[in-house]
Amino acid sequence: MKILIEYCRHPKAKINAIIDLAKGYRNVAAIDMFPIREFFQFDIPYKISLDRAKELILNITERIKIQNSNPHNPHMLLVMTTYESIAQYMDLIFIPLITRYSDTDQMFRSLIDDKFVYEFMDGI
């Protein structure tokens, strides 16, 4: 687990690895999940670049759009398994990032602009 977290901390880590870490967070109750929770509470919002934060948000929103466009698609299991996954992504990735960037309107709009909100709302 620590190796995966270290990989996810690297600026060139694949976004899907971070997403998979968030998806698996809830499924493993037998091990100490504190390092993963700490990664999402501190590393994601405070140590990744603005570009990486945007990339994470865009990746997750694309998954949500795909889920909503065809919820009965058998291939959806490869993209997002359930609406619980959406809640997990919101809890571990969206909320920490939005909280971090909500200090000022300018910071928030650097992460999420009006065009993004319109396109996201139009797609769901």
Secondary structure as UniProt FT lines:
FT   HELIX           2..9
FT   TURN            11..12
FT   HELIX           15..25
FT   TURN            26..27
FT   HELIX           34..38
FT   HELIX           39..43
FT   HELIX           44..47
FT   HELIX           50..69
FT   TURN            71..72
FT   HELIX           74..78
FT   HELIX           83..89
FT   HELIX           90..94
FT   HELIX           95..100
FT   TURN            101..102
FT   HELIX           105..111
FT   HELIX           114..123
//
